Amino acid sequence: MTLPGDAHLPWHGDGDAVLRAVAPFLGIKVPPVPVSEQVTGMLDELSAREKEVLGLVAQGLSDSQIAERLVISPHTVHRHVANILAKLRLPTRAAAAARAAGAGLL
């Protein structure tokens, strides 16, 4: 299991993630993280602008429509969407829209 970031000391950052990563090797059973907490944690990786773009994607707007609304170029919107998909580890805009809806971003 790969943990995000570069500081994996149990006393620095998300100690629960470290515990979940090493628990199987120690023979410890740890309850799974609720999906709502997983979603919230992943959305925390997004910038404020990326969250704004994700909300508009979830509303069904195209890159051009988002660009017009935010007064930025369509290429910039395309980059934001690509970054959102990469950070959330999702394959499509539809999956990102579903994640936004599940997290109450709409």
Secondary structure, 3 states (H helix, E strand, C coil): CCCCCCCCCCCCCCHHHHHHHHHHHHCCCCCCCCHHHHHHHHHCCCCHHHHHHHHHHHCCCCHHHHHHHHCCCHHHHHHHHHHHHHHHCCCCHHHHHHHHHHCCCC
